[in-house]
Amino acid sequence: TPKVGASPFRCCTFRRRRSVSDVSLQPMSAEAQAAEAPSTPFVEVERPRKRRSCWLCIADVVTKPPGSWLVPVVVLGLLVPPVLQVFKYKESFANSLTFPRHGRASDAYARLAAEFPASMLAPTYVLVPTLKGNISGEVAAISADDDSALEAHFDGLCALAGRLLDNLRPEPFGVRPIHLTGLAMLPTPGDSSKVACLRWNATGDLPFSARELLAMDSDIGEAYRDAWRRLMSENRASSMVVLAPPFDPFGEVLRPFVHVARAALPPPPKSAELGAEDVAEPVLMSSLAIVVDILEVAYARFPYILTGTILLVFLVVAIAFRAALAPVKMFFTVVMPLAAVFGVAVWVYQMKGLHFLGIPALTSAEGAGFYWGTPIFTCTIIIGLALDYDIFLFARVVELRQMGFDNEASVRGAIVLTGPIITSAGLIMAIALGGLLLCDVPANNQIGFVMAFGVLVDTFVIRTCLVPAVLTLASGLNYWPQRMPDATKTSRDLDALFCEHATGAGPGPGSDREGSGRGVV
């Protein structure tokens, strides 16, 4: 008969023959016992199996002092350095993160960036409205009012060029007049640091006006008319200034460049006939500005999305288990590990901590870092996966506690019962998500690393060690305000129940039996 108090992995009963020559242990069948009973006495003894379950060993360590308080201190202490790395995060916009490493587009971009400004692939456009808003007719037939509007417009273009150069000339931008293309701005011959303003009627820095150039019957006139068709709208409501800075805009200077360029735009023009509200203001448009706007809108809402997600899932947990304070404990087992996962990713990809391994999927190209979209794409997914496994464990704890086991025995039993299942599920999920590490696109590698590493950390560290240890501390908070039955059973009773299940003498924990109340899938 299994001895009460024996572990669930020491439930086997063996017979030993009292013999001088044969002291080996061997299980005996009922027929053999009956046949040998008259001549040879037997005695029932217990013999533990040679291999003891690792889950039982882990449960003994994390649920009993000093492990119940030492494990949280050690685990949270080890998480602090990675968490601090999060504060060093700098989003990266490098095109090399979204190009395949060995694709033709990637090779072409690298060659272009080496020989020309990479911004030629993504120029910035400034749309400047004319004062009147709509000037119709051929140039030779422009009315006096339209003529004055164009004159004011060209003056505004010259002023805009000056503002852009004043703001973007310093490092790290280094913009010069040669990088600006517009109807009213030309580099000064012999001095590329200054811009020569082309007026509509008057001759200022140049010996001719824009109107004269449009009417000029020469190659210069034809070239200017071609520029006019490209940079002036058909109804002459606005013209365009093209800015191609001399640096790779998909780098650390992307956000400051867009902000400084927008700050250089003048306010809407005014006139006696039209107020400022009647004339469209100048606007800046480029693929760079789109990326910056997406990032800033997403990052501005990200804290609210993250907070709302955590509060909502914690509310669901509290309602489902009727335990108002259980989510408080889960908060410390989810938020800090989540930050640590991203801290490790920052160290791997931004600081290139694993670059020495020579594995392309675990490092970033020169000039690239941690892709700006990775935190947004992966954070809520990792929260869901982490809480999913924690809920599986907590459900077993609640079930065993409702069966009358004390808190320590409930947590211990939950670890043993759910350990193999959750570990297998975590490994499968990590393998599936880690498949992105085999992709040739660096941004996908980073997303796969964060999710796979996050699942592995939660499976083998958080759910296995930290969560059970935290659940044994201040155990009354696990179930409040739900009233639990008096704790009449301890770990010894749990071991006996395991033995019954192992020997087929009775149902195991989690099955519907008298006093259990319910079963948890």
C-alpha positions in Angstrom: 0.0 0.0 0.0 1.4 3.4 -0.9 2.7 5.2 2.2 1.0 8.5 2.9 3.6 11.2 2.4 5.5 9.4 -0.4 6.0 11.5 -3.5 3.9 10.8 -6.6 7.0 9.4 -8.2 7.7 7.0 -5.3 4.5 5.1 -5.4 5.6 1.7 -6.7 5.6 -1.3 -4.3 8.1 -4.0 -4.7 8.6 -7.5 -3.0 11.9 -8.6 -1.8 12.8 -12.3 -1.1 14.6 -12.8 2.1 17.6 -14.7 0.8 21.3 -14.5 1.4 22.2 -15.1 -2.3 19.4 -13.0 -3.9 18.9 -9.4 -2.6 17.6 -8.0 -5.9 14.4 -6.1 -5.9 11.7 -7.2 -8.4 8.0 -6.5 -8.7 5.9 -9.7 -8.0 2.6 -10.6 -9.6 -0.3 -11.8 -7.5 0.1 -15.4 -8.9 3.8 -15.5 -8.0 3.1 -14.3 -4.5 0.4 -17.0 -3.9 2.7 -19.7 -5.3 5.6 -18.8 -3.1 3.8 -17.7 0.0 3.9 -21.1 1.9 7.6 -21.6 1.5 9.2 -18.2 1.3 8.2 -15.2 3.4 8.0 -11.8 1.7 7.8 -8.4 3.1 6.4 -5.3 1.4 9.0 -2.5 1.1 9.0 0.8 -0.7 11.7 1.6 -3.2 11.8 5.0 -4.9 12.4 5.2 -8.5 15.8 6.1 -9.6 14.7 9.2 -11.6 12.7 11.9 -9.8 10.6 14.4 -11.7 12.3 17.7 -12.3 9.0 19.4 -11.8 8.7 18.0 -8.3 12.2 19.3 -7.5 11.4 22.8 -8.9 8.1 22.8 -6.9 10.0 22.0 -3.7 12.5 24.8 -4.3 10.2 27.6 -5.3 7.3 27.0 -2.8 9.2 26.4 0.4 11.3 28.9 2.3 13.9 30.2 1.7 13.2 29.6 -2.0 9.7 31.1 -1.9 11.3 34.6 -1.2 14.8 34.1 -2.5 13.7 33.1 -6.0 11.7 36.3 -6.6 14.6 38.4 -5.4 17.1 36.6 -7.6 14.9 36.5 -10.7 13.9 40.2 -10.4 17.5 41.1 -9.7 18.6 39.4 -12.9 15.9 41.2 -14.8 17.1 44.7 -13.7 20.1 45.1 -16.1 18.1 44.2 -19.2 15.3 46.6 -18.1 17.8 49.4 -17.9 18.8 48.8 -21.5 15.3 49.8 -22.6 16.1 53.4 -21.7 18.9 53.4 -24.3 16.5 52.5 -27.1 16.7 54.6 -30.2 14.4 53.8 -33.0 16.1 53.0 -36.4 14.6 53.9 -39.8 17.4 52.4 -41.9 16.2 51.0 -45.2 18.6 48.1 -44.8 16.2 46.8 -42.1 13.4 46.3 -44.6 15.4 45.2 -47.6 16.3 41.5 -48.1 20.0 41.1 -47.3 20.9 39.6 -50.6 18.1 41.1 -52.8 18.7 43.2 -55.9 17.0 46.2 -54.3 19.3 46.0 -51.4 22.4 45.9 -53.6 21.2 48.7 -55.7 20.4 50.9 -52.7 23.9 50.2 -51.3 25.5 51.3 -54.6 23.4 54.4 -54.9 24.0 55.4 -51.3 27.8 55.0 -51.9 27.9 57.1 -55.1 25.0 59.6 -54.6 23.0 61.1 -51.7 20.6 58.4 -50.6 17.9 61.1 -50.3 17.6 61.0 -54.1 15.4 58.0 -53.5 13.2 59.9 -51.1 13.2 63.7 -51.9 11.2 66.1 -49.8 8.6 68.3 -51.5 7.4 71.7 -50.2 4.1 72.9 -51.7 3.9 76.7 -51.6 0.6 78.2 -52.6 0.3 81.5 -54.6 -1.3 84.5 -53.0 -4.3 84.5 -55.3 -4.8 80.7 -55.4 -5.7 80.4 -59.1 -4.0 82.2 -62.0 -5.3 81.3 -65.4 -4.2 82.1 -69.0 -0.9 82.1 -70.8 2.0 84.0 -69.3 1.7 86.7 -71.9 -2.0 87.2 -71.0 -1.6 87.4 -67.2 -3.6 90.2 -65.7 -2.1 92.9 -63.5 -3.6 91.3 -60.4 -2.2 87.9 -61.3 1.1 89.5 -62.2 1.4 91.0 -58.7 0.4 87.6 -57.1 3.2 85.9 -59.0 5.6 88.6 -58.0 4.7 88.1 -54.3 4.9 84.3 -54.8 8.4 84.5 -56.1 9.4 86.7 -53.3 8.0 84.1 -50.9 9.9 81.4 -52.6 13.2 83.3 -52.1 12.3 83.9 -48.4 11.5 80.1 -48.0 14.9 79.2 -49.5 16.6 81.5 -47.0 14.7 80.0 -44.1 15.4 76.4 -45.2 19.1 77.1 -45.6 19.3 78.9 -42.2 17.7 76.0 -40.4 19.2 73.0 -42.3 22.7 74.3 -43.1 24.2 73.3 -39.7 25.3 69.8 -39.0 24.1 67.1 -39.1 22.0 68.2 -42.1 24.5 70.3 -44.2 22.0 71.5 -46.8 23.4 73.8 -49.4 21.6 75.8 -52.2 22.6 73.1 -54.7 20.2 70.7 -52.8 17.2 73.0 -53.4 15.3 73.0 -56.6 12.6 75.7 -57.3 11.4 78.2 -59.8 12.9 81.2 -57.9 16.2 79.8 -56.6 19.4 79.1 -58.3 22.9 78.5 -56.9 25.1 81.5 -57.2 27.8 81.0 -59.9 31.2 80.5 -58.2 29.7 80.3 -54.7 27.5 77.3 -53.9 27.0 78.5 -50.4 24.6 81.3 -51.5 21.4 81.1 -53.3 20.5 83.5 -56.2 16.9 84.6 -56.1 15.0 84.9 -59.4 12.3 87.5 -59.3 9.1 87.5 -61.4 9.4 90.9 -62.9 12.4 92.7 -61.4 16.0 91.7 -61.9 17.7 91.1 -58.6 20.6 88.7 -58.1 20.3 87.7 -61.8 20.3 89.9 -65.0 16.9 88.5 -66.0 13.5 87.8 -64.5 11.4 84.7 -64.4 8.9 86.3 -66.8 11.7 87.1 -69.3 13.0 83.5 -69.0 9.6 82.1 -69.9 9.4 84.2 -73.0 13.1 83.7 -74.0 13.6 81.8 -77.3 16.7 79.9 -76.4 17.9 76.8 -74.8 17.9 78.5 -71.4 14.3 79.6 -71.9 13.3 76.1 -73.0 15.0 74.6 -69.9 13.2 77.1 -67.6 9.8 76.4 -69.3 10.4 72.7 -68.7 11.1 73.4 -65.0 8.0 75.6 -64.9 5.8 72.7 -66.2 7.3 70.4 -63.6 7.2 72.7 -60.6 4.2 74.9 -61.2 0.6 73.5 -61.0 -1.5 73.8 -64.2 -3.7 76.5 -62.7 -0.8 78.2 -61.1 -2.3 77.8 -57.7 0.9 76.6 -56.2 4.5 75.7 -57.0 6.8 73.1 -55.6 10.3 73.2 -54.0 12.3 70.0 -54.1 14.7 69.4 -51.3 17.3 66.5 -51.6 19.6 66.7 -48.6 23.1 65.3 -48.8 22.7 62.5 -46.3 20.9 59.2 -45.9 17.5 60.4 -44.5 16.7 56.9 -43.2 18.9 57.3 -40.2 19.0 58.9 -36.8 18.5 62.4 -38.4 15.2 61.5 -39.9 12.9 62.9 -37.2 14.9 66.1 -36.5 15.2 66.7 -40.2 11.5 66.6 -40.7 10.8 68.7 -37.6 13.3 71.4 -38.5 12.2 71.5 -42.1 8.6 71.9 -41.1 9.5 74.6 -38.6 11.2 76.5 -41.4 8.0 76.8 -43.4 6.6 80.4 -43.4 3.0 81.2 -42.3 0.3 81.6 -44.9 0.8 84.8 -47.1 -1.5 87.7 -46.5 -3.0 90.4 -48.7 -5.5 93.2 -48.5 -8.1 91.2 -50.4 -7.4 87.8 -48.8 -6.9 86.9 -45.2 -4.5 84.3 -44.0 -7.3 81.9 -43.4 -8.3 82.1 -47.1 -4.9 81.0 -48.4 -3.5 77.5 -47.9 -0.3 77.4 -45.8 2.9 75.8 -47.2 3.1 72.1 -46.5 6.0 69.5 -46.5 5.5 66.1 -48.0 7.7 63.1 -48.4 8.0 59.4 -47.6 10.2 60.5 -44.7 7.4 62.7 -43.3 5.0 59.8 -43.6 7.3 57.5 -41.6 7.8 60.2 -38.9 4.0 60.8 -38.7 3.3 57.1 -38.4 5.9 56.6 -35.7 4.8 59.6 -33.7 1.1 58.8 -33.9 1.8 55.2 -33.0 4.2 56.0 -30.2 1.9 58.6 -28.8 -0.9 56.1 -28.5 1.2 53.2 -27.6 1.2 53.9 -23.8 -2.6 54.1 -23.9 -2.8 50.9 -25.9 -0.4 49.1 -23.6 -2.1 50.3 -20.4 -5.6 49.5 -21.8 -4.6 46.0 -22.8 -3.0 45.2 -19.4 -6.0 46.6 -17.5 -8.5 44.8 -19.6 -6.9 41.4 -19.4 -6.3 41.8 -15.7 -10.0 42.7 -15.3 -10.9 39.5 -17.2 -8.7 37.4 -14.9 -10.2 39.0 -11.8 -13.7 38.3 -13.0 -13.0 34.8 -14.2 -11.4 33.7 -11.0 -13.3 36.0 -8.7 -9.9 37.1 -7.3 -9.6 40.9 -7.3 -6.0 41.1 -6.2 -4.5 38.2 -8.2 -3.9 40.5 -11.2 -1.7 42.7 -8.8 0.7 39.8 -8.4 0.6 39.0 -12.1 1.5 42.6 -12.9 5.0 42.1 -11.4 5.4 38.9 -13.2 4.4 40.4 -16.6 5.5 44.0 -16.9 9.1 43.7 -15.7 9.9 40.5 -17.7 8.3 42.2 -20.7 10.6 45.2 -20.3 13.6 42.9 -19.8 12.8 41.1 -23.1 12.9 44.3 -25.0 16.1 45.4 -23.1 17.8 42.2 -24.4 16.6 42.9 -27.9 18.1 46.5 -27.7 21.4 45.0 -26.5 21.4 42.4 -29.3 20.4 44.6 -32.2 21.2 48.2 -31.3 24.4 47.6 -29.3 25.2 44.6 -31.4 26.0 42.4 -28.3 26.0 39.2 -30.3 27.8 40.6 -33.4 30.8 38.4 -32.6 28.8 35.3 -33.4 28.6 36.2 -37.0 25.0 35.2 -37.3 23.2 37.8 -39.5 19.8 37.2 -37.8 21.2 38.2 -34.5 22.8 41.5 -35.4 22.1 44.6 -37.5 23.9 46.0 -40.5 26.3 48.9 -40.2 24.3 52.1 -39.5 21.1 50.2 -38.6 19.8 49.4 -35.2 16.5 48.3 -33.5 13.7 48.6 -36.0 11.2 51.2 -34.9 8.1 49.1 -35.5 9.3 46.0 -33.6 8.0 47.1 -30.1 4.6 48.2 -31.5 4.1 44.9 -33.5 5.2 42.5 -30.7 4.4 44.0 -27.3 0.7 43.1 -27.0 1.3 39.7 -28.5 3.9 38.9 -25.8 1.5 40.1 -23.1 -1.1 37.7 -24.4 1.3 34.7 -24.5 2.8 35.4 -21.1 -0.6 35.8 -19.4 -1.9 32.7 -21.2 0.6 30.4 -19.5 0.3 32.2 -16.2 -3.5 31.6 -16.3 -3.1 27.9 -17.0 -0.9 27.6 -13.9 -3.2 29.8 -11.7 -6.3 27.8 -12.8 -4.7 24.7 -11.4 -3.8 26.5 -8.2 -7.4 27.7 -7.7 -8.8 24.2 -8.4 -6.5 22.5 -5.9 -7.2 25.1 -3.3 -11.0 24.6 -3.8 -10.4 20.9 -3.1 -9.2 21.8 0.4 -5.4 21.8 -0.1 -3.5 24.5 1.5 -1.9 27.2 -0.7 1.6 25.7 -0.7 0.3 22.3 -1.8 -1.9 23.9 -4.4 1.0 25.8 -6.0 3.2 22.8 -5.8 0.6 20.5 -7.4 -0.1 23.1 -10.1 3.6 23.1 -11.1 3.8 19.3 -11.4 0.5 19.1 -13.2 1.0 21.9 -15.8 4.7 21.8 -16.1 5.0 19.3 -19.0 2.0 20.7 -20.9 3.0 24.4 -20.7 6.6 23.7 -21.4 5.7 21.7 -24.6 3.3 24.5 -25.7 6.0 27.1 -25.1 8.6 25.3 -27.0 6.2 24.8 -29.9 5.3 28.5 -29.9 8.9 29.5 -29.7 9.9 27.3 -32.6 7.0 28.6 -34.7 7.8 32.3 -33.9 11.5 31.7 -34.2 11.1 30.7 -37.8 11.2 34.4 -38.6 14.9 34.3 -37.7 15.4 32.3 -40.9 14.0 35.1 -42.9 16.3 37.3 -45.0 14.7 40.6 -43.9 16.3 42.0 -40.8 13.1 43.6 -39.4 11.4 40.2 -39.5 14.4 38.7 -37.7 14.0 41.2 -34.9 10.3 40.6 -34.6 10.9 36.8 -34.5 13.7 37.1 -31.9 11.6 39.3 -29.5 8.6 37.0 -29.6 10.5 33.7 -29.5 12.8 34.9 -26.7 9.8 36.4 -24.8 8.0 33.0 -24.9 11.1 31.1 -23.8 11.7 33.5 -20.9 8.1 33.2 -19.7 8.0 29.4 -20.2 11.3 28.5 -18.4 11.8 31.4 -16.0 8.7 33.4 -15.2 6.0 30.7 -15.2 8.3 28.0 -13.8 10.1 30.0 -11.0 8.8 33.5 -10.5 5.0 33.1 -10.6 4.8 30.0 -8.3 7.1 31.8 -5.8 5.1 35.0 -5.9 1.8 33.0 -5.4 3.2 31.5 -2.2 3.9 34.9 -0.7 0.9 36.6 1.0 -1.3 33.7 -0.1 -4.5 35.4 1.1 -4.2 37.9 -1.7 -4.4 35.1 -4.3 -8.2 34.5 -3.9 -9.7 37.5 -2.2 -12.6 38.2 -1.9 -13.5 34.6 -2.9 -14.1 32.4 0.2 -12.0 29.2 0.0 -12.7 26.1 2.0 -10.6 25.5 5.1 -7.2 24.1 4.3 -7.6 20.5 5.5 -5.0 18.9 3.2 -1.3 19.4 2.9 1.4 18.3 0.5 1.4 14.9 2.0 -2.3 14.4 1.0 -1.5 15.7 -2.4 1.3 13.1 -2.8 -1.1 10.4 -1.7 -3.6 11.6 -4.3 -0.9 11.5 -6.9 0.0 7.9 -5.9 -3.7 6.8 -6.2 -3.7 8.3 -9.7 -0.4 6.7 -10.7 -1.4 3.2 -9.5 -4.9 3.5 -10.9 -6.6 3.4 -7.5 -8.4 6.6 -8.0 -8.7 9.8 -10.0 -6.0 12.4 -9.9 -6.1 16.1 -9.2 -8.1 18.0 -11.8 -10.7 15.2 -12.4 -14.3 15.4 -11.2 -14.3 13.7 -7.8 -16.1 14.2 -4.6 -15.1 17.4 -3.0 -13.4 18.9 -6.0 -16.3 20.9 -7.1 -15.2 21.1 -10.7 -12.4 20.2 -13.1 -10.1 22.6 -15.0 -9.2 21.8 -18.5 
